Amino acid sequence: MDIRGDGGFEACIGATEQGEYRIVRDLADLEPWEALPAGFRRHFEPRPATLSLEDELVRRALEMASSSGRNEAGLWLACQLRDAGRSEAEADAAMLRYRRGVGSHNRKGEPEAYTIEEVRASIRSAYSRPARDPWDDNGHPVSAVPASAARSLRSFPFTDTGNAERFAQSCGERFR
């Protein structure tokens, strides 16, 4: 598959000026789907017409994990669940779904499990503080990610994907 490499385009079959596409890897030896970053997978996975609040928050946390880190996004998720009035048991179930989706590699791409102990530590930390109002006056979710963790708009590459990421970072929540 060529995804805009060397001026290319998304293609599974066909050719470019450099030649025909061909299979260069045994298709039975591919990485598992879950090993791909959640931010990439979301473009290819169908979304239900409506998501529960928990599912929507887990989806957002998975997107956030690639730029903010698994623990930071996990704590954000636990705080949002607390703020939405969910019990610790409900938060535990949602956090375990997040754990399964976040993968087994850290931000550096190295194998490192996101452990149940880390999940439970995030829940304990979030629920040790009083809940905040979960939504702002415009009906948008309140972000618990500190400004220092938010990615600068200039840090995205100047590509179609980078433009989409810049758009999503700055105002995407109002257009989903």
N, C-alpha and C positions, 0 to 999 in steps of 0.2 A: 504494500500500500504506500502510495506517495502522497503525503499531505503537505502541499505547498513547498516542498523542498526544491531548491534550485529553480524556482519559478514554476514549479509543477502545480498540480491540482489533485483533489481527492479522486483516486481511481483504484479500482481493484483489478481491472483488466484493461488492455489497450497498450498504447505506446506513446512515446514522446520522440523528439528529434534525436535523442540519445539512444533509442532502441526500444524494443518491446519489454513490457513488464513480464517478469517470470518469478516463479516461486523459488526463493533462495533458502528457505528453512522448512524443515519437516513440520507440517501443520499439526501433527500429533504431539510435537514437542514445544508448544507455545506456553507462555506464562499463563497462570490462571487469571481470569478476568479480574478478580479481586486484587491482584497485584498492581493493576493500573491505578493511577491516582484518581481519587473520587471526582475531582474537578473535570477530568477527561471523560470518565465513565458516564457522568450525568448527561453528556451530549448525545449518548447513544442508547440510554435506557429510557423506556417509556415511563411517563409519570402518570399516576392516577389522576382522574379529573379533579378530585378534591382530596387533600391530605388532612389527616388529623393534625392537631396542633403539635403533638409529640413527633409525628412523622416529618412535619415541616421543619421543626427545630432540629431534628437529627439530620435532615438533608442539608440545612444551612451549616451545621457544625462540621459535617463532612467536607463541604466546600471550603470552609474556613481553615481546616486542619492543614492543608498543603502550604498555606502561607503563614499561618500563625502557630502551627505546631499542634500535635495531638492533645497534649495536656492543656494548653491554653484554650483550644476549641472545646475540649471536654468540660473544662470549668465553666466556660460560657454557656454551654448546653445545660449543665446542672443549675446554674443561676437562673436561666430562662425558665426552666421547669419549676424551680422553687417560686419564682415571681408569678408564674401562672397558676399557683395554688396546687400543684401536683404534690402528692405525698412522696416521701423518700422511697417507698416501694415502687411507685410509678416511675420515679426518676431512675431508679435502679434498672428497671426493665428497658427504658429508653436508652440509658447509657450503655447497656450491654449490646443493644442493636448498633449504637454508634461504634462501640469497640469492634464488633464484627466487620463493620464497613470501613473502618479507618486503615486497615491493613497491618502488616507485620513489619513495616520498615519505618524508620524515623525520617525526619526532614532531610537528612543527608543521604538518604537512599540506602542506609545500612540496615541489615536485619536487626530489629529490636522490638520485642513484643510490647504491646500496650496492655499492661497487666490488669487483672481484676482489682488488684490492690490499688493501682493508680486511679481506676474508675471510682472505687469506693472512697478514696481520699478526696477526689473532686466533689463527690456528693456530700461528704462530711463537711468539707470546707464551705460549700455553697449553703448548706442548711444550718451552719453555725451562725449565720448572719440573718437579720430580718429581711423579708421579701421587699422588693421595690415594686413600683407600679410596672406591670409588664408591657404596656403599650403607651406610645405617646399620644398627644391630642389628635393627630391625624390618622390614628389607627395603624401606625407602623410599629413593628417591634423595636424595642429599645435595645441598643447594642451594648453588651457588657464588655466588649473588647476595648481595652484602653487605646487611646489615640496613638500611643507609641507602638502598638502592635499592628495598627492599620497600615496597609501598604501604600506608599506614595504613588500617586498616579503616574509619575515619571518613571517608576521602576518597571512598568510593564513594557514589553518590547513593542516597537513600532511596526506591528504586523496586524493582520485582520483579527487574530486571536487576542493580541494585546489591546487592540481597540475595544473589543468586546469585553475584556476583563476590566479596562478602564471605565467603560460605561456601567458595568455591573457594580463596580466598587463605588462609583459616585452616585448612582441613582437607580440601580437595578431593582432594589426592593419595591420601588413604586411601579415597576413595569412588568412584574412577573405575573 
